């Protein structure tokens, strides 16, 4: 095996400068050059390969915010009956529930389902014939004595406006409309619109009712709530052989029109 001399008195020539240095004091650089101790330079860090410094972006068990409708359906089982439309949460249904202890009447002008829960004596669900949709669900639980469905109900939406000569009733958008009310059918005059405030609608066999010296017609007539507030209405079940009727405002003359009963 070959050996090298110690070289205490040996000299070497720097690969960089050409100067002479004691050989045992010369150093080898990262470039492979052997240079004097005073010439030696370390490798600059920027010449090293780049390190992987990318940060993780995915979160473990992330809980992003979801739409309110998704939260309610998955977290709370939120399925309201009778709510007005809440954008993105519930469909428009105009459901109105009125009643007292032991009896509940649910009027459904647009709704496709109804529920009655908890100790209700009687539940009546009325679906207007003008709605071209089928009732998809009727559920009665918790001590409900009976559930009945009625589809011979027609709803008229009542508003009040001044066409130029004083306030009049608008029936489904038509001022002082003349209507045909069929015997045995139920007609629901919805006065929930705020313009009905102070204008209770009633029926009479005399044109303009009490303002024309007539008296109110009350056969089969039901009134609920205060006109102009949510859920208020006048409803009539047309009796067999009912006479020609006139609807009118109890407080103001000249607002109503005629309701034929053929």
Secondary structure as UniProt FT lines:
FT   TURN            8..9
FT   STRAND          11..13
FT   TURN            15..17
FT   STRAND          20..22
FT   HELIX           23..25
FT   STRAND          27..28
FT   TURN            30..31
FT   STRAND          34..35
FT   TURN            37..39
FT   HELIX           45..47
FT   TURN            60..61
FT   HELIX           68..71
FT   HELIX           72..76
FT   TURN            87..89
FT   STRAND          96..100
FT   TURN            101..102
FT   STRAND          103..108
FT   STRAND          113..117
FT   STRAND          122..128
FT   TURN            129..130
FT   STRAND          137..141
FT   STRAND          146..162
FT   STRAND          167..171
FT   TURN            172..173
FT   STRAND          174..175
FT   STRAND          179..180
FT   TURN            183..184
FT   STRAND          186..190
FT   HELIX           194..196
FT   TURN            197..198
FT   STRAND          201..204
FT   TURN            207..208
FT   HELIX           209..212
FT   TURN            219..220
FT   STRAND          221..224
FT   TURN            227..228
FT   TURN            230..231
FT   STRAND          233..237
FT   TURN            240..241
FT   STRAND          245..249
FT   TURN            253..254
FT   STRAND          257..260
//
